[in-house]
Amino acid sequence: MSTAQSCCDLRPISVRRAPLVFGLLAVLTLVMLVLNVGFGSIHFTLPQLWQALTHPQDESTISFILWNIRIPRAIAAVFGGAYLAAAGLLLQIYFRNPIVGPYILGISSGATLMVSFVMLTSVTVSWTLFTPFISTLAAFAGAYGVMLIVLAIASRVKGGVTLLIVGLMMGYLCGAVSAILTAFAEKEKIKGFVLWQLGSFSGFKWNEIWLLLVVGGAIMVLLYLQSKPLNAFLLGEEYAASMGVNIRRFRLLILLCSCGLAGMVTSMAGPVAFVGMAVPHMARLGFGTSDNRILIPGACLMGGLVASLCDLIARSVMAPVELPLSAITAFFGAPIVIMLLLKRRVKL
């Protein structure tokens, strides 16, 4: 099967199949959310959990752990996975290529570069006002800085392959600077930076959760409203233009939304690999269609489920030692991508 065919199958989904798949994904995601809240290195009884959940103002240790550690982390895993999946879906539509992901444009490399300045140097020591959020702000600056550069170039080039190469080169440049900073950094600082690079949904604060909900939710609503133009874009730029789609503006919109979603998650959780690449494939197989009116919410649900499952495995298998989240997602996502490429015989 060709690349275009693998990304552009718009055959109608069964009337019964969509609600069943949506219902199953919603139930499984809810189950994973409950498991992530209820299970951890510290075990609580059901009455203790219920007491803490129904009395959030309680000053007990259990209430603190649930409302300041486990619940924010569980919510972040669901929405972080959903946004990465949506970003990957958009980029696969844009490039008409089934193996691209949200980090192909250098977004995570830009975030990593700015975080390396914060964690490996003493440049930001005097910024005491922003100390609690300096890494998050720096990652935002790096992610969106690279995004703006890529968008500026996108307004001047027409080919998606050219833009893909530009994104890869930006990633190499950011990685080179980060490597140089690492070479001159102190050992203690290198350890913290390496741990951040492994990716994790731990340590989320409620203000970051609200940012995920409000900003990410607004982007997702915008994307869903663009489902029909996205379907037209799948069938070719000429066809989309004949349907009244402003191609230049629409291409910029796809990049802006996908990079915004991926950059926001990366700035808070670090690089989380393979979710954005593998989950859109899983959603297409699960729903049996590439209709974006189905795939956008479907990929979000599936992304939240996969990220929650990987996060639970990362912190539970070797507890109290937490495994790198990117390692778990790689073990999960890489075989899926390889299997799909072999099964469909995709020509890149």
Rosetta blueprint (number, residue, H / E / L):
1 M L
2 S E
3 T H
4 A H
5 Q H
6 S H
7 C H
8 C L
9 D L
10 L L
11 R L
12 P L
13 I L
14 S L
15 V L
16 R L
17 R H
18 A H
19 P H
20 L H
21 V H
22 F H
23 G H
24 L H
25 L H
26 A H
27 V H
28 L H
29 T H
30 L H
31 V H
32 M H
33 L H
34 V H
35 L H
36 N H
37 V H
38 G H
39 F L
40 G L
41 S L
42 I L
43 H L
44 F L
45 T L
46 L H
47 P H
48 Q H
49 L H
50 W H
51 Q H
52 A H
53 L H
54 T H
55 H L
56 P L
57 Q L
58 D L
59 E L
60 S L
61 T H
62 I H
63 S H
64 F H
65 I H
66 L H
67 W H
68 N H
69 I H
70 R H
71 I H
72 P H
73 R H
74 A H
75 I H
76 A H
77 A H
78 V H
79 F H
80 G H
81 G H
82 A H
83 Y H
84 L H
85 A H
86 A H
87 A H
88 G H
89 L H
90 L H
91 L H
92 Q H
93 I H
94 Y H
95 F H
96 R L
97 N L
98 P L
99 I L
100 V L
101 G L
102 P L
103 Y L
104 I L
105 L L
106 G L
107 I H
108 S H
109 S H
110 G H
111 A H
112 T H
113 L H
114 M H
115 V H
116 S H
117 F H
118 V H
119 M H
120 L H
121 T L
122 S L
123 V L
124 T L
125 V L
126 S L
127 W L
128 T H
129 L H
130 F H
131 T H
132 P H
133 F H
134 I H
135 S H
136 T H
137 L H
138 A H
139 A H
140 F H
141 A H
142 G H
143 A H
144 Y H
145 G H
146 V H
147 M H
148 L H
149 I H
150 V H
151 L H
152 A H
153 I H
154 A H
155 S L
156 R L
157 V L
158 K L
159 G L
160 G H
161 V H
162 T H
163 L H
164 L H
165 I H
166 V H
167 G H
168 L H
169 M H
170 M H
171 G H
172 Y H
173 L H
174 C H
175 G H
176 A H
177 V H
178 S H
179 A H
180 I H
181 L H
182 T H
183 A H
184 F H
185 A L
186 E L
187 K H
188 E H
189 K H
190 I H
191 K H
192 G H
193 F H
194 V H
195 L H
196 W H
197 Q H
198 L L
199 G L
200 S L
201 F L
202 S L
203 G L
204 F L
205 K L
206 W H
207 N H
208 E H
209 I H
210 W H
211 L H
212 L H
213 L H
214 V H
215 V H
216 G H
217 G H
218 A H
219 I H
220 M H
221 V H
222 L H
223 L H
224 Y H
225 L H
226 Q L
227 S H
228 K H
229 P H
230 L H
231 N H
232 A H
233 F H
234 L H
235 L L
236 G L
237 E H
238 E H
239 Y H
240 A H
241 A H
242 S H
243 M L
244 G L
245 V L
246 N L
247 I H
248 R H
249 R H
250 F H
251 R H
252 L H
253 L H
254 I H
255 L H
256 L H
257 C H
258 S H
259 C H
260 G H
261 L H
262 A H
263 G H
264 M H
265 V H
266 T H
267 S H
268 M H
269 A H
270 G L
271 P L
272 V L
273 A L
274 F L
275 V H
276 G H
277 M H
278 A H
279 V H
280 P H
281 H H
282 M H
283 A H
284 R H
285 L H
286 G H
287 F H
288 G L
289 T L
290 S L
291 D L
292 N H
293 R H
294 I H
295 L H
296 I H
297 P H
298 G H
299 A H
300 C H
301 L H
302 M H
303 G H
304 G H
305 L H
306 V H
307 A H
308 S H
309 L H
310 C H
311 D H
312 L H
313 I H
314 A H
315 R H
316 S H
317 V L
318 M L
319 A L
320 P L
321 V L
322 E L
323 L L
324 P L
325 L H
326 S H
327 A H
328 I H
329 T H
330 A H
331 F H
332 F H
333 G H
334 A H
335 P H
336 I H
337 V H
338 I H
339 M H
340 L H
341 L H
342 L H
343 K H
344 R H
345 R L
346 V L
347 K E
348 L L
